[in-house]
């Protein structure tokens, strides 16, 4: 038996509509308004590892690795693993560095390097 840990090159959260429907907690979703400079909290099921030394993309997920284009460049400030009802979770804080227009075709990241 091993320990399942996922390494994530981005922060993938659900659409805010999932919170409004009651299907997800608010911290599992993209904020209703993405504001540069603001700090938000996130919640993900499972043990997740994130890069803390630079910027990474905030993306919307529909599940099964169906991801949007980057919605923002973020910096993860804090990550904690914990148990909730005997299930493993990861929670943390992230700061919006720059918000993007999802419809803009400009390339924003190349691997973990943000293109400005």
C-alpha positions in Angstrom: 0.0 0.0 0.0 1.3 3.4 -0.9 0.5 7.0 -0.3 -1.3 8.7 -3.2 -0.1 12.2 -3.8 -0.8 14.4 -6.8 1.6 17.0 -8.1 -0.4 19.9 -9.7 1.2 22.4 -12.1 -2.0 24.6 -11.8 -4.8 25.3 -9.4 -7.9 23.8 -11.0 -11.2 24.7 -9.4 -14.9 24.3 -10.3 -17.1 27.0 -11.8 -18.8 29.2 -9.2 -22.2 28.0 -10.4 -21.4 24.7 -8.7 -21.4 26.5 -5.4 -24.6 28.4 -6.2 -26.3 25.1 -7.0 -25.1 23.6 -3.7 -23.0 21.0 -5.4 -19.6 22.3 -4.2 -18.2 24.3 -1.3 -17.3 27.9 -2.1 -13.5 27.2 -1.7 -13.7 24.4 -4.3 -14.8 27.0 -6.9 -13.3 29.8 -8.9 -14.2 33.1 -7.2 -17.3 34.9 -8.5 -15.0 37.9 -9.2 -11.3 37.5 -9.8 -9.6 40.6 -8.4 -5.8 41.2 -8.9 -4.0 41.4 -5.6 -6.8 39.7 -3.6 -6.1 36.6 -1.5 -8.6 33.7 -1.7 -8.8 30.2 -0.1 -9.1 26.9 -1.9 -10.1 23.3 -1.1 -9.2 20.2 -3.0 -10.0 16.5 -2.3 -6.9 14.4 -1.9 -3.2 15.1 -1.1 -2.0 17.8 -3.6 1.5 19.3 -4.0 1.8 22.7 -5.6 4.8 24.8 -6.6 5.3 27.7 -4.1 8.2 29.5 -5.6 6.5 31.3 -8.5 3.4 32.0 -10.5 1.1 29.3 -11.8 -2.2 29.3 -13.7 -5.7 29.3 -12.1 -8.0 27.3 -14.4 -11.6 26.1 -14.3 -12.2 22.3 -14.3 -15.2 20.3 -15.3 -13.6 17.1 -13.9 -11.7 14.4 -15.8 -8.9 16.8 -16.7 -11.1 19.0 -18.8 -9.5 22.4 -18.1 -10.1 26.0 -19.3 -7.5 28.3 -20.5 -5.8 30.2 -17.7 -8.2 32.6 -15.9 -5.4 34.2 -13.8 -1.8 34.0 -12.8 -1.6 33.2 -9.1 0.9 32.6 -6.3 0.1 29.9 -3.8 0.9 31.3 -0.3 0.0 28.4 1.9 -1.0 24.7 1.7 -2.2 22.3 4.4 -3.2 18.7 4.3 -5.9 17.5 6.7 -8.5 14.8 7.3 -12.2 15.5 7.1 -14.6 12.6 7.9 -11.7 10.2 7.3 -10.9 11.6 3.8 -7.8 13.4 2.8 -8.0 17.1 1.7 -5.7 19.9 0.7 -6.6 23.5 1.6 -4.7 26.7 1.1 -4.4 30.3 0.2 -3.5 31.9 -3.1 -3.1 35.5 -4.4 -4.2 36.7 -7.8 -1.2 38.3 -9.5 -3.0 39.1 -12.8 -6.5 38.3 -14.1 -6.9 37.2 -17.8 -9.7 37.4 -20.3 -10.5 33.7 -21.0 -11.4 34.5 -24.6 -8.1 36.2 -25.3 -6.0 33.7 -27.4 -2.7 35.0 -26.1 -0.5 32.4 -24.5 0.0 33.1 -20.8 2.3 30.3 -19.6 5.0 28.1 -21.1 5.3 25.2 -18.6 5.7 27.0 -15.3 7.0 30.2 -16.8 4.5 33.1 -17.1 4.7 35.0 -20.4 4.1 38.7 -19.8 
